[in-house]
């Protein structure tokens, strides 16, 4: 059983994309929450600034996703090498090679 090299997913890790999007919207909400005066902000019953708190929560979630990505990176197996005919090898479940079909002779 050949061992295929493994590598990180890098920029293709969906957790990075999620962290970036949530972080961007969180920063936007933080800025809006800090810059809006009391007359522009919607009236909250308890007087809190919902944009500010939602922005802080979104930035915290984005940081959690980024830390998770760095601590437990997604690992992707490198593609299996081609066989001697130049045909890529297909792998089934658990990395086992699939049996090849023989061409029918007529």
N, C-alpha and C positions, 0 to 999 in steps of 0.2 A: 504494500500500500504506500503510494507516494504521498509525501507531505507537501501540500501546496503552500507557498509563502502567503502570509497575511499582511494586510496593510490597513491603515485607518481610512475612514470614509472622507475625512477632511471637510472641504466646503460642501460636500453633498450630504452631510448629516442634517436631517430634517429638524433636529433640535436647535441647530444654529439658526436656521431660517425663522423658526418660531420665536426664538429669543430676540432676534433682530427686529421682527415685526412688532412684537409686544413691547419691546423696549422703545422703539420709535414712537409708537402711539402713547406710551406712558410718558415719555419726555414732552410730547406735544401737550398732553393733559396737564402735566406739571407746569409748563410755561403758561398755559391758559389759566390755570388755577392761581398762579402767582401774580399774573398781570391784570386779570379782571378785577374791576372794582366791585363793591357791593351792589351797585345799581345794575351792572351787566350780569352778574351771577344770578341764577335762578334761586328763588327764595326757598331755603331749606327750613323745615320746622325747628331744628335744633341749632341753626345758625352755622353749621359746618360747611366747608367748601368741598362739595362732592368731586369736582374736577381734580383738586389737589390730592385728595385721599385716593381716588381711583388711579391717578397717575403714579402715586407712590407705590400702590399695590402692584401695578403693572410693571414698574421698574424692578420691584423686588422679585416678581415671578420671572422676569427676563434674566436677572442675575442668577436666580436658582437654575434656570435652564442652561445658562452658560457654564456655571460651575459643574453641573451634572455632565455636560458634554466633555469638559476637560478631565473630570475624575474617572469617567467610564466611557472612553471613546468607542464609537461603533467600529467593529473590525469586519473587514470584507476580505474574503478569500480571493486571491489572484486567480485569473482564469486558467483553466487547465491547459497544458501545452497541446499543440497540434500533434496528430500522429504522423507517421512517416509519409502519408499521402497528402498532407497539408489540410486535412479535414479536422476541424475543431472537435475535441472530445466533449461529449455531453456528460454531465454528472447527474445522478439521480439523488434520491434522499440520502442524507448523511455522507455525501461526498463519494459514494460508490459509482463507478463507471457504469453506464447503461450498456447492455449488450448491443452489438452492432448487427444490423440485418444484412443478410447476404443478398446480393442481387440475383434475381431469378434468371436462369438461363433458358432461352427459348429454343 
